[in-house]
Amino acid sequence: MQLIAYICIYPILWLISLFPFKLLYALSDIICFIVYRIIGYRTSTVKSNLRLVFPDKSEKEISSITKKFYSHLCDLFLEMIKTLNISRSQLNARFILKNPEKIKALQHSEHSSILMFGHYASYEWSIMLQSHIDIPGLVLYKKIANSHFDHLVRRIRSKYNTELVDSKKAIGRIKELHKANDKRMIAFLSDQSPKLRANSVWLDFMGITVPSFVGAEAVAKKYNYPIGFLKIDKVKRGHYEAEIVSLSENPKEEPDFKITEKFNRLLEAQIKAKPEFYLWTHKRWKHKDKAPKTTNLN
């Protein structure tokens, strides 16, 4: 059944990837109307999240952000499909790194380096960073159940000298590369909600205490890899600008969880400025009712 689903859907995706951008975004508008107005895909989750983190906003403001979010979400989905056939020059023109000297500095560090980023703006097109460096990228991702679509996603995201590794196998792969002194630019999507455990790290995110993913910081501190935040902004439809903000040059010297705290504050500032570009369908705050009285930084 997995193969049949792939055979039926892949030709459609391939055709869409050939659309010029004007037609691509016209299709996005149609999909947005269906997903948001007719199906109502996760609208209750989106509005619940927005009300939680923006208690001072009116229902009219929440509805406005929600509508803009679904338009961005559909754009994001179709832009990922477009990556199948987009040219390097097109992507370079649409995803601009404002401070390439920062990523080159990370490349020339003694060992590997780490970039933390969130589900904000175009995390899919961040693969374009590989155009600015000579070492391979290493991106952690969650394996898709359908092996054929998993292969497709790996092919899309592996463009431009990037290796994808299942998040469950990431620590072993990073250890292996470090031992061989095989340098990588390692990317962590660090705003996900980890599984709740007895030793979960609890930090504030958007004013709510939640269990936090600290894998990027843990790796950085263990190997003393320089670590930065990839700040991505949406300039206009189909156009993004990114810059690298240093989080620590010597992570081993940082107090525990301070790097993750810095990341949270930087991502929060973006979300507060333009909330429609964050991925509100994620249940980021689902464990909030189990939070301890103090965070791990107290």
Backbone as CSV, one residue per row, in Angstrom:
resi,resn,N_x,N_y,N_z,CA_x,CA_y,CA_z,C_x,C_y,C_z
1,MET,0.817,-1.214,0.000,0.000,0.000,0.000,0.856,1.272,0.000
2,GLN,1.991,1.215,0.718,2.876,2.381,0.763,3.398,2.720,-0.624
3,LEU,3.776,1.681,-1.368,4.300,1.891,-2.721,3.213,2.423,-3.647
4,ILE,2.000,1.885,-3.515,0.886,2.337,-4.355,0.591,3.821,-4.094
5,ALA,0.575,4.201,-2.808,0.334,5.603,-2.454,1.412,6.499,-3.054
6,TYR,2.639,6.043,-2.992,3.749,6.833,-3.531,3.642,6.975,-5.055
7,ILE,3.344,5.858,-5.723,3.230,5.867,-7.194,2.115,6.811,-7.645
8,CYS,1.038,6.874,-6.860,-0.098,7.736,-7.225,0.193,9.223,-6.970
9,ILE,0.900,9.499,-5.888,1.082,10.889,-5.463,2.331,11.537,-6.053
10,TYR,3.396,10.771,-6.228,4.660,11.370,-6.672,4.558,12.123,-8.002
11,PRO,3.889,11.567,-9.038,3.790,12.326,-10.304,3.132,13.692,-10.130
12,ILE,2.168,13.785,-9.213,1.500,15.061,-8.949,2.491,16.038,-8.322
13,LEU,3.270,15.546,-7.365,4.259,16.396,-6.715,5.309,16.867,-7.716
14,TRP,5.727,15.965,-8.587,6.723,16.310,-9.593,6.198,17.406,-10.537
15,LEU,4.933,17.252,-10.936,4.318,18.246,-11.821,4.250,19.609,-11.123
16,ILE,3.830,19.616,-9.871,3.736,20.870,-9.119,5.103,21.532,-8.993
17,SER,6.146,20.734,-8.838,7.495,21.291,-8.680,7.961,22.030,-9.935
18,LEU,7.306,21.777,-11.066,7.663,22.446,-12.322,6.912,23.762,-12.522
19,PHE,5.924,24.027,-11.661,5.127,25.245,-11.802,6.007,26.484,-11.621
20,PRO,5.781,27.528,-12.409,6.421,28.817,-12.119,5.847,29.343,-10.801
21,PHE,6.576,30.223,-10.136,6.173,30.645,-8.798,4.795,31.315,-8.769
22,LYS,4.463,32.061,-9.787,3.163,32.723,-9.816,2.032,31.699,-9.763
23,LEU,2.166,30.620,-10.530,1.164,29.561,-10.535,1.221,28.758,-9.238
24,LEU,2.426,28.572,-8.701,2.601,27.828,-7.452,1.835,28.500,-6.313
25,TYR,1.934,29.821,-6.232,1.264,30.519,-5.140,-0.238,30.678,-5.383
26,ALA,-0.646,30.641,-6.617,-2.082,30.606,-6.905,-2.665,29.286,-6.395
27,LEU,-1.926,28.198,-6.617,-2.342,26.891,-6.100,-2.336,26.899,-4.577
28,SER,-1.350,27.545,-3.993,-1.271,27.639,-2.531,-2.513,28.323,-1.966
29,ASP,-2.990,29.355,-2.620,-4.197,30.058,-2.161,-5.419,29.137,-2.182
30,ILE,-5.505,28.318,-3.215,-6.630,27.377,-3.326,-6.545,26.325,-2.215
31,ILE,-5.336,25.784,-2.017,-5.134,24.773,-0.971,-5.420,25.364,0.401
32,CYS,-5.007,26.607,0.597,-5.236,27.277,1.877,-6.739,27.388,2.169
33,PHE,-7.511,27.752,1.167,-8.967,27.863,1.351,-9.560,26.514,1.765
34,ILE,-9.091,25.448,1.125,-9.601,24.105,1.440,-9.177,23.668,2.838
35,VAL,-7.883,23.828,3.127,-7.328,23.369,4.405,-7.880,24.169,5.584
36,TYR,-7.967,25.484,5.405,-8.376,26.354,6.513,-9.895,26.517,6.608
37,ARG,-10.527,26.870,5.488,-11.949,27.193,5.528,-12.854,25.965,5.487
38,ILE,-12.480,24.947,4.704,-13.366,23.790,4.529,-13.032,22.659,5.507
39,ILE,-11.766,22.213,5.489,-11.370,21.093,6.354,-11.164,21.561,7.797
40,GLY,-10.601,22.752,7.953,-10.307,23.257,9.293,-9.199,22.472,9.968
41,TYR,-8.159,22.154,9.194,-7.052,21.326,9.693,-6.381,21.961,10.917
42,ARG,-6.564,21.333,12.058,-5.940,21.711,13.328,-6.199,23.168,13.733
43,THR,-7.298,23.718,13.281,-7.584,25.119,13.621,-7.778,25.305,15.126
44,SER,-8.338,24.306,15.783,-8.537,24.429,17.233,-7.194,24.455,17.956
45,THR,-6.242,23.641,17.476,-4.899,23.620,18.072,-4.197,24.955,17.855
46,VAL,-4.280,25.465,16.633,-3.630,26.737,16.299,-4.163,27.861,17.173
47,LYS,-5.480,27.993,17.239,-6.074,29.095,18.008,-5.844,28.913,19.502
48,SER,-5.847,27.679,19.967,-5.574,27.419,21.381,-4.149,27.834,21.742
49,ASN,-3.187,27.491,20.870,-1.791,27.885,21.102,-1.638,29.402,21.106
50,LEU,-2.287,30.054,20.155,-2.192,31.516,20.057,-2.804,32.207,21.277
51,ARG,-3.937,31.723,21.715,-4.574,32.308,22.905,-3.703,32.120,24.140
52,LEU,-3.024,30.974,24.206,-2.180,30.656,25.359,-1.002,31.615,25.472
53,VAL,-0.306,31.838,24.355,0.926,32.636,24.410,0.680,34.131,24.179
54,PHE,-0.507,34.461,23.668,-0.863,35.872,23.470,-2.185,36.171,24.180
55,PRO,-2.202,36.083,25.518,-3.466,36.269,26.248,-4.063,37.669,26.115
56,ASP,-3.239,38.644,25.722,-3.729,40.018,25.609,-4.344,40.339,24.247
57,LYS,-4.214,39.406,23.307,-4.758,39.665,21.968,-6.249,39.340,21.921
58,SER,-6.976,40.137,21.155,-8.416,39.926,20.999,-8.679,38.755,20.059
59,GLU,-9.933,38.287,20.047,-10.298,37.194,19.150,-10.142,37.611,17.687
60,LYS,-10.367,38.882,17.408,-10.182,39.377,16.048,-8.718,39.274,15.643
61,GLU,-7.814,39.623,16.554,-6.377,39.528,16.279,-5.944,38.072,16.126
62,ILE,-6.478,37.195,16.978,-6.154,35.764,16.896,-6.604,35.206,15.545
63,SER,-7.782,35.581,15.111,-8.307,35.107,13.823,-7.465,35.625,12.660
64,SER,-6.998,36.851,12.757,-6.164,37.430,11.702,-4.833,36.696,11.599
65,ILE,-4.212,36.428,12.745,-2.942,35.691,12.750,-3.156,34.287,12.201
66,THR,-4.257,33.654,12.600,-4.560,32.296,12.146,-4.678,32.234,10.626
67,LYS,-5.403,33.159,10.062,-5.574,33.196,8.606,-4.235,33.378,7.900
68,LYS,-3.423,34.303,8.381,-2.101,34.533,7.781,-1.208,33.308,7.936
69,PHE,-1.324,32.638,9.098,-0.521,31.443,9.333,-0.828,30.353,8.312
70,TYR,-2.103,30.099,8.042,-2.447,29.032,7.094,-1.977,29.359,5.683
71,SER,-1.985,30.624,5.323,-1.449,31.018,4.025,0.042,30.708,3.959
72,HIS,0.760,31.038,5.035,2.199,30.745,5.092,2.450,29.236,5.107
73,LEU,1.650,28.494,5.855,1.828,27.045,5.948,1.700,26.383,4.580
74,CYS,0.726,26.779,3.811,0.536,26.207,2.474,1.662,26.625,1.537
75,ASP,2.120,27.865,1.654,3.293,28.295,0.883,4.488,27.413,1.207
76,LEU,4.690,27.182,2.485,5.839,26.391,2.947,5.809,24.981,2.374
77,PHE,4.630,24.377,2.384,4.470,23.018,1.851,4.798,22.970,0.365
78,LEU,4.277,23.928,-0.386,4.520,23.931,-1.827,5.957,24.332,-2.163
79,GLU,6.566,25.168,-1.344,7.973,25.513,-1.552,8.874,24.300,-1.346
80,MET,8.499,23.433,-0.394,9.263,22.209,-0.212,9.175,21.332,-1.458
81,ILE,7.964,21.234,-2.034,7.795,20.458,-3.271,8.588,21.099,-4.409
82,LYS,8.552,22.411,-4.482,9.273,23.142,-5.522,10.776,22.844,-5.485
83,THR,11.277,22.500,-4.307,12.703,22.209,-4.148,13.145,21.031,-5.010
84,LEU,12.203,20.187,-5.395,12.542,19.057,-6.270,13.219,19.523,-7.555
85,ASN,12.752,20.651,-8.098,13.246,21.092,-9.404,13.758,22.531,-9.428
86,ILE,13.804,23.187,-8.307,14.283,24.562,-8.308,15.781,24.590,-8.604
87,SER,16.229,25.594,-9.328,17.651,25.705,-9.651,18.401,26.339,-8.482
88,ARG,19.681,26.100,-8.429,20.512,26.685,-7.376,20.448,28.215,-7.425
89,SER,20.466,28.782,-8.634,20.436,30.239,-8.765,19.110,30.809,-8.261
90,GLN,17.998,30.123,-8.540,16.702,30.571,-8.046,16.667,30.552,-6.519
91,LEU,17.160,29.466,-5.940,17.135,29.334,-4.491,18.062,30.343,-3.834
92,ASN,19.206,30.587,-4.448,20.133,31.595,-3.930,19.507,32.977,-3.908
93,ALA,18.674,33.254,-4.912,18.029,34.560,-4.999,16.871,34.687,-4.012
94,ARG,16.317,33.576,-3.580,15.132,33.589,-2.720,15.438,33.300,-1.251
95,PHE,16.624,32.766,-0.975,17.024,32.522,0.414,18.431,33.106,0.577
96,ILE,18.483,34.296,1.115,19.737,35.048,1.170,20.330,35.014,2.579
97,LEU,21.607,34.634,2.671,22.324,34.686,3.941,23.006,36.043,4.045
98,LYS,22.600,36.832,5.032,23.065,38.216,5.133,24.506,38.330,5.651
99,ASN,24.962,37.356,6.413,26.330,37.420,6.936,27.099,36.125,6.652
100,PRO,27.405,35.856,5.381,28.107,34.614,5.021,29.454,34.457,5.708
101,GLU,30.043,35.566,6.150,31.334,35.465,6.839,31.211,34.688,8.145
102,LYS,30.012,34.726,8.764,29.797,34.002,10.018,29.815,32.492,9.805
103,ILE,29.194,32.036,8.721,29.167,30.594,8.478,30.543,30.101,8.018
104,LYS,31.284,30.963,7.336,32.642,30.592,6.941,33.554,30.485,8.166
105,ALA,33.311,31.353,9.155,34.078,31.288,10.398,33.797,29.973,11.127
106,LEU,32.533,29.560,11.125,32.179,28.281,11.743,32.837,27.128,10.992
107,GLN,32.855,27.223,9.676,33.476,26.183,8.861,34.958,26.027,9.191
108,HIS,35.618,27.133,9.474,37.063,27.108,9.703,37.437,26.867,11.165
109,SER,36.437,26.568,12.012,36.748,26.213,13.391,37.437,24.850,13.413
110,GLU,38.043,24.526,14.528,38.855,23.312,14.612,38.038,22.046,14.370
111,HIS,36.837,22.019,14.882,35.988,20.836,14.758,34.666,21.203,14.080
112,SER,33.703,20.341,14.209,32.375,20.607,13.669,31.742,21.786,14.408
113,SER,30.648,22.273,13.895,29.912,23.366,14.528,28.421,23.064,14.443
114,ILE,27.646,23.814,15.208,26.210,23.540,15.329,25.401,24.799,15.056
115,LEU,24.278,24.618,14.354,23.296,25.687,14.173,21.959,25.224,14.745
116,MET,21.398,26.021,15.627,20.060,25.774,16.158,19.076,26.674,15.421
117,PHE,17.925,26.138,15.082,16.875,26.976,14.519,15.516,26.372,14.826
118,GLY,14.485,27.169,14.589,13.145,26.733,14.943,12.255,26.567,13.734
119,HIS,11.020,26.162,13.982,10.028,26.008,12.913,9.444,27.380,12.584
120,TYR,10.297,28.218,12.035,9.899,29.593,11.746,10.343,29.973,10.342
121,ALA,9.468,30.659,9.623,9.758,31.093,8.241,10.090,29.872,7.388
122,SER,11.206,29.879,6.668,11.508,28.771,5.751,12.662,27.905,6.245
123,TYR,12.378,27.016,7.190,13.416,26.090,7.637,13.737,25.071,6.543
124,GLU,12.815,24.846,5.592,13.070,23.903,4.500,14.160,24.412,3.549
125,TRP,14.115,25.689,3.211,15.087,26.227,2.258,16.437,26.558,2.899
126,SER,16.574,26.276,4.188,17.865,26.507,4.840,18.960,25.599,4.284
127,ILE,18.578,24.600,3.467,19.584,23.758,2.814,20.509,24.601,1.935
128,MET,20.070,25.816,1.591,20.864,26.695,0.741,22.135,27.168,1.428
129,LEU,22.215,27.004,2.747,23.427,27.390,3.475,24.649,26.644,2.955
130,GLN,24.419,25.449,2.412,25.544,24.652,1.910,26.261,25.327,0.744
131,SER,25.607,26.296,0.116,26.252,27.019,-0.975,27.398,27.894,-0.478
132,HIS,27.425,28.151,0.832,28.408,29.074,1.394,29.586,28.375,2.072
133,ILE,29.534,27.048,2.168,30.612,26.330,2.857,31.063,25.123,2.036
134,ASP,32.240,24.624,2.380,32.821,23.493,1.649,32.687,22.169,2.392
135,ILE,32.287,22.221,3.673,32.125,20.983,4.424,30.673,20.517,4.342
136,PRO,30.436,19.219,4.475,29.052,18.715,4.392,28.200,19.177,5.572
137,GLY,26.904,19.220,5.345,25.972,19.478,6.423,25.462,18.168,6.998
138,LEU,25.020,18.202,8.231,24.405,17.045,8.878,23.113,17.525,9.517
139,VAL,21.995,17.020,9.025,20.681,17.485,9.493,19.943,16.340,10.173
140,LEU,19.470,16.592,11.384,18.676,15.603,12.103,17.221,15.706,11.647
141,TYR,16.575,14.561,11.464,15.169,14.587,11.052,14.455,13.363,11.617
142,LYS,13.132,13.430,11.636,12.319,12.312,12.108,11.888,11.474,10.919
143,LYS,12.221,10.222,10.946,11.941,9.319,9.826,10.438,9.202,9.582
144,ILE,10.054,9.211,8.289,8.656,9.077,7.893,8.294,7.594,7.773
145,ALA,7.107,7.233,8.233,6.697,5.826,8.258,6.699,5.199,6.864
146,ASN,6.212,5.938,5.862,6.221,5.441,4.482,7.643,5.572,3.940
147,SER,8.298,4.443,3.733,9.712,4.447,3.346,9.956,5.157,2.012
148,HIS,8.978,5.128,1.124,9.133,5.755,-0.186,9.089,7.279,-0.072
149,PHE,8.170,7.807,0.743,8.127,9.251,0.960,9.310,9.697,1.825
150,ASP,9.748,8.807,2.713,10.941,9.119,3.495,12.146,9.309,2.575
151,HIS,12.260,8.449,1.587,13.351,8.566,0.609,13.233,9.874,-0.175
152,LEU,12.001,10.257,-0.503,11.783,11.493,-1.247,12.206,12.709,-0.420
153,VAL,11.803,12.743,0.841,12.169,13.854,1.719,13.683,13.918,1.896
154,ARG,14.305,12.760,2.038,15.766,12.724,2.175,16.435,13.267,0.911
155,ARG,15.857,12.941,-0.242,16.432,13.407,-1.504,16.302,14.928,-1.629
156,ILE,15.150,15.454,-1.226,14.939,16.897,-1.297,15.893,17.629,-0.350
157,ARG,15.950,17.168,0.887,16.733,17.876,1.900,18.229,17.584,1.810
158,SER,18.610,16.574,1.030,20.024,16.234,0.911,20.728,16.967,-0.225
159,LYS,20.014,17.853,-0.886,20.642,18.637,-1.954,21.811,19.445,-1.397
160,TYR,22.767,19.704,-2.240,23.864,20.606,-1.899,24.735,20.075,-0.753
161,ASN,25.040,18.763,-0.787,26.032,18.187,0.125,25.573,18.161,1.583
162,THR,24.350,17.712,1.795,23.809,17.597,3.143,23.439,16.141,3.433
163,GLU,23.856,15.657,4.588,23.530,14.294,5.022,22.397,14.352,6.039
164,LEU,21.368,13.555,5.829,20.285,13.451,6.805,20.497,12.225,7.675
165,VAL,20.246,12.384,8.959,20.374,11.258,9.885,19.134,11.222,10.776
166,ASP,18.592,10.033,10.947,17.446,9.844,11.830,17.823,10.330,13.228
167,SER,16.958,11.131,13.832,17.260,11.707,15.148,17.584,10.634,16.193
168,LYS,17.040,9.424,16.016,17.318,8.341,16.963,18.752,7.826,16.841
169,LYS,19.369,8.074,15.687,20.733,7.605,15.462,21.749,8.747,15.454
170,ALA,21.283,9.944,15.750,22.120,11.138,15.586,23.337,11.149,16.510
171,ILE,23.135,10.828,17.777,24.238,10.898,18.737,25.373,9.966,18.330
172,GLY,25.012,8.762,17.896,26.023,7.807,17.457,26.771,8.288,16.226
173,ARG,26.038,8.912,15.294,26.663,9.409,14.066,27.600,10.576,14.369
174,ILE,27.182,11.475,15.247,28.023,12.619,15.609,29.284,12.147,16.331
175,LYS,29.139,11.180,17.210,30.295,10.617,17.913,31.275,9.999,16.931
176,GLU,30.742,9.279,15.964,31.574,8.638,14.934,32.343,9.676,14.121
177,LEU,31.673,10.735,13.724,32.311,11.796,12.936,33.365,12.533,13.750
178,HIS,33.068,12.778,15.026,34.026,13.479,15.885,35.304,12.658,16.062
179,LYS,35.122,11.373,16.282,36.278,10.489,16.471,37.171,10.488,15.234
180,ALA,36.560,10.576,14.057,37.315,10.582,12.802,37.774,11.993,12.411
181,ASN,37.437,12.987,13.250,37.722,14.406,12.960,37.184,14.792,11.580
182,ASP,35.989,14.290,11.287,35.297,14.569,10.036,34.314,15.713,10.290
183,LYS,34.686,16.922,9.900,33.918,18.110,10.239,32.577,18.174,9.516
184,ARG,31.562,18.651,10.243,30.231,18.841,9.700,29.644,20.149,10.233
185,MET,28.698,20.692,9.494,27.837,21.759,9.987,26.541,21.065,10.404
186,ILE,26.316,20.958,11.711,25.215,20.154,12.236,24.010,21.042,12.545
187,ALA,22.859,20.689,11.989,21.645,21.493,12.155,20.651,20.797,13.075
188,PHE,20.172,21.533,14.076,19.180,21.029,15.026,17.936,21.912,14.988
189,LEU,16.774,21.332,14.685,15.504,22.021,14.912,15.195,21.864,16.397
190,SER,15.376,22.934,17.149,15.449,22.805,18.604,14.231,23.297,19.371
191,ASP,13.120,23.545,18.696,11.930,24.019,19.406,10.847,22.946,19.481
192,GLN,11.235,21.707,19.256,10.252,20.633,19.301,9.940,20.251,20.750
193,SER,8.830,19.571,20.933,8.443,19.124,22.267,8.940,17.698,22.479
194,PRO,9.923,17.507,23.369,10.444,16.147,23.588,9.467,15.302,24.384
195,LYS,9.720,14.000,24.385,8.901,13.100,25.199,9.111,13.443,26.666
196,LEU,8.036,13.385,27.419,8.096,13.719,28.837,8.771,12.593,29.609
197,ARG,9.830,12.957,30.335,10.584,11.983,31.130,10.785,12.528,32.538
198,ALA,11.220,11.627,33.424,11.446,12.044,34.809,12.542,13.101,34.909
199,ASN,13.527,13.023,33.988,14.642,13.978,34.015,14.520,15.065,32.945
200,SER,13.309,15.341,32.494,13.115,16.375,31.474,13.623,17.725,31.966
201,VAL,14.162,18.497,31.028,14.620,19.847,31.338,13.466,20.810,31.051
202,TRP,13.093,21.609,32.059,11.956,22.519,31.933,12.461,23.958,31.843
203,LEU,12.083,24.635,30.769,12.463,26.022,30.545,11.246,26.810,30.057
204,ASP,11.331,28.117,30.148,10.237,28.970,29.669,10.345,29.172,28.163
205,PHE,9.221,29.019,27.479,9.142,29.327,26.050,7.841,30.057,25.800
206,MET,7.935,31.284,25.359,6.767,32.151,25.149,5.961,32.315,26.435
207,GLY,6.686,32.390,27.564,6.039,32.640,28.841,5.430,31.420,29.503
208,ILE,5.598,30.248,28.897,5.033,29.004,29.432,6.175,28.032,29.737
209,THR,6.137,27.403,30.903,7.164,26.425,31.270,6.854,25.095,30.587
210,VAL,7.808,24.618,29.791,7.616,23.394,29.016,8.894,22.553,29.037
211,PRO,8.777,21.231,28.824,9.992,20.420,28.661,10.694,20.866,27.384
212,SER,12.009,20.942,27.433,12.755,21.520,26.321,13.765,20.546,25.737
213,PHE,13.934,20.642,24.433,14.902,19.827,23.713,16.276,20.469,23.889
214,VAL,17.200,19.778,24.544,18.521,20.340,24.832,19.642,19.546,24.157
215,GLY,19.268,18.761,23.137,20.257,17.935,22.457,21.375,18.731,21.805
216,ALA,21.022,19.856,21.167,22.044,20.670,20.499,23.055,21.193,21.508
217,GLU,22.547,21.711,22.624,23.441,22.220,23.661,24.304,21.109,24.250
218,ALA,23.717,19.937,24.479,24.459,18.818,25.060,25.632,18.405,24.175
219,VAL,25.382,18.325,22.856,26.447,17.963,21.924,27.515,19.054,21.892
220,ALA,27.076,20.313,21.851,28.020,21.430,21.815,28.920,21.442,23.045
221,LYS,28.343,21.196,24.214,29.127,21.208,25.450,30.051,19.996,25.542
222,LYS,29.588,18.846,25.077,30.400,17.636,25.155,31.676,17.752,24.318
223,TYR,31.529,18.289,23.090,32.673,18.365,22.170,33.237,19.785,22.034
224,ASN,32.628,20.727,22.759,33.008,22.142,22.685,32.933,22.681,21.256
225,TYR,31.854,22.305,20.560,31.614,22.815,19.215,31.037,24.228,19.305
226,PRO,31.531,25.183,18.526,30.884,26.500,18.485,29.444,26.338,18.008
227,ILE,28.565,27.157,18.574,27.137,26.978,18.292,26.478,28.323,18.027
228,GLY,25.596,28.346,17.037,24.912,29.583,16.679,23.428,29.365,16.433
229,PHE,22.717,30.464,16.302,21.282,30.459,16.010,21.080,30.950,14.583
230,LEU,20.336,30.179,13.794,20.021,30.597,12.433,18.705,31.360,12.460
231,LYS,18.789,32.655,12.340,17.615,33.535,12.376,17.119,33.724,10.944
232,ILE,15.930,33.205,10.658,15.357,33.282,9.311,14.137,34.195,9.339
233,ASP,14.109,35.165,8.447,12.978,36.081,8.338,12.321,35.944,6.970
234,LYS,11.003,36.052,6.933,10.286,36.063,5.668,10.124,37.514,5.228
235,VAL,10.768,37.875,4.136,10.735,39.246,3.632,9.428,39.506,2.895
236,LYS,9.077,38.598,2.021,7.812,38.619,1.308,7.576,37.203,0.783
237,ARG,6.477,36.996,0.121,6.123,35.652,-0.337,7.231,35.067,-1.214
238,GLY,7.764,33.934,-0.768,8.790,33.248,-1.547,10.183,33.821,-1.416
239,HIS,10.380,34.772,-0.492,11.688,35.389,-0.312,12.036,35.452,1.178
240,TYR,13.236,34.979,1.495,13.672,34.894,2.889,15.084,35.429,3.046
241,GLU,15.361,35.943,4.236,16.705,36.367,4.595,17.089,35.695,5.908
242,ALA,18.342,35.276,5.989,18.811,34.600,7.189,20.113,35.223,7.663
243,GLU,20.343,35.113,8.948,21.624,35.517,9.504,21.974,34.597,10.664
244,ILE,23.265,34.452,10.904,23.737,33.587,11.975,24.108,34.439,13.176
245,VAL,23.532,34.101,14.315,23.810,34.799,15.573,24.558,33.841,16.476
246,SER,25.732,34.233,16.925,26.532,33.355,17.785,25.853,33.158,19.131
247,LEU,25.805,31.913,19.588,25.294,31.585,20.916,26.433,31.333,21.894
248,SER,27.499,30.697,21.404,28.682,30.482,22.247,29.845,29.978,21.400
249,GLU,31.018,30.544,21.639,32.245,30.067,20.999,32.885,28.950,21.815
250,ASN,32.602,28.950,23.121,33.160,27.936,24.028,32.042,27.381,24.915
251,PRO,31.224,26.499,24.365,30.054,26.002,25.102,30.371,25.357,26.453
252,LYS,31.552,24.741,26.579,31.886,24.088,27.845,31.937,25.075,29.008
253,GLU,32.160,26.350,28.686,32.241,27.369,29.729,30.873,27.916,30.114
254,GLU,29.848,27.569,29.366,28.507,28.100,29.641,27.819,27.315,30.761
255,PRO,27.032,28.000,31.598,26.207,27.279,32.587,25.227,26.354,31.864
256,ASP,24.858,25.274,32.518,23.918,24.326,31.914,22.617,25.031,31.514
257,PHE,22.187,24.736,30.304,20.925,25.184,29.716,20.910,26.668,29.331
258,LYS,22.027,27.359,29.533,22.074,28.776,29.183,22.003,28.966,27.669
259,ILE,22.625,28.074,26.911,22.602,28.178,25.447,21.172,27.996,24.931
260,THR,20.485,26.992,25.464,19.098,26.753,25.056,18.212,27.927,25.444
261,GLU,18.488,28.515,26.595,17.752,29.700,27.029,17.962,30.859,26.060
262,LYS,19.184,31.067,25.612,19.467,32.129,24.637,18.703,31.870,23.340
263,PHE,18.724,30.616,22.903,17.997,30.243,21.687,16.509,30.547,21.836
264,ASN,15.933,30.162,22.967,14.509,30.404,23.202,14.159,31.887,23.111
265,ARG,14.997,32.727,23.704,14.699,34.162,23.710,14.791,34.754,22.299
266,LEU,15.765,34.314,21.520,15.915,34.825,20.161,14.745,34.407,19.279
267,LEU,14.332,33.148,19.409,13.200,32.661,18.621,11.909,33.340,19.060
268,GLU,11.755,33.531,20.357,10.573,34.227,20.875,10.429,35.628,20.281
269,ALA,11.547,36.336,20.169,11.500,37.702,19.641,10.948,37.714,18.221
270,GLN,11.340,36.724,17.420,10.808,36.624,16.063,9.317,36.323,16.074
271,ILE,8.922,35.381,16.910,7.516,34.975,16.970,6.632,36.140,17.406
272,LYS,7.086,36.886,18.389,6.297,38.016,18.885,6.164,39.111,17.831
273,ALA,7.224,39.282,17.028,7.194,40.324,15.995,6.266,39.959,14.844
274,LYS,6.352,38.691,14.374,5.530,38.232,13.253,5.074,36.796,13.534
275,PRO,4.060,36.639,14.359,3.644,35.296,14.802,3.124,34.393,13.697
276,GLU,2.677,34.966,12.584,2.078,34.147,11.518,3.072,33.213,10.849
277,PHE,4.366,33.423,11.067,5.369,32.599,10.388,5.889,31.456,11.260
278,TYR,5.273,31.245,12.429,5.661,30.114,13.294,4.729,28.934,13.047
279,LEU,5.178,27.738,13.345,4.391,26.535,13.062,3.455,26.221,14.236
280,TRP,2.297,26.859,14.238,1.359,26.759,15.358,0.604,25.439,15.408
281,THR,0.691,24.616,14.372,0.022,23.314,14.406,0.736,22.338,15.335
282,HIS,1.985,22.636,15.688,2.707,21.799,16.648,2.105,21.974,18.046
283,LYS,2.016,20.892,18.781,1.496,20.959,20.157,2.667,21.188,21.115
284,ARG,3.294,22.350,20.961,4.515,22.676,21.704,4.264,22.760,23.203
285,TRP,3.072,23.121,23.612,2.794,23.373,25.024,1.894,22.293,25.642
286,LYS,1.903,21.105,25.064,0.961,20.070,25.507,1.238,19.562,26.927
287,HIS,2.473,19.738,27.436,2.815,19.243,28.770,2.824,20.350,29.827
288,LYS,2.300,21.517,29.490,2.399,22.671,30.387,1.772,22.431,31.756
289,ASP,0.728,21.617,31.816,0.034,21.376,33.081,0.827,20.480,34.032
290,LYS,1.908,19.878,33.526,2.749,19.013,34.361,4.052,19.699,34.763
291,ALA,4.138,20.987,34.504,5.373,21.724,34.757,5.658,21.835,36.254
292,PRO,6.930,21.745,36.641,7.301,21.979,38.047,7.170,23.462,38.386
293,LYS,7.308,23.798,39.662,7.133,25.178,40.095,8.269,26.074,39.622
294,THR,9.439,25.497,39.407,10.590,26.268,38.944,11.186,25.628,37.711
295,THR,11.875,26.443,36.892,12.546,25.908,35.713,13.929,25.420,36.097
296,ASN,14.618,24.769,35.154,15.953,24.256,35.413,17.018,25.357,35.469
297,LEU,16.628,26.598,35.180,17.578,27.702,35.294,17.466,28.402,36.632
298,ASN,16.454,28.084,37.417,16.265,28.727,38.727,17.170,28.108,39.772
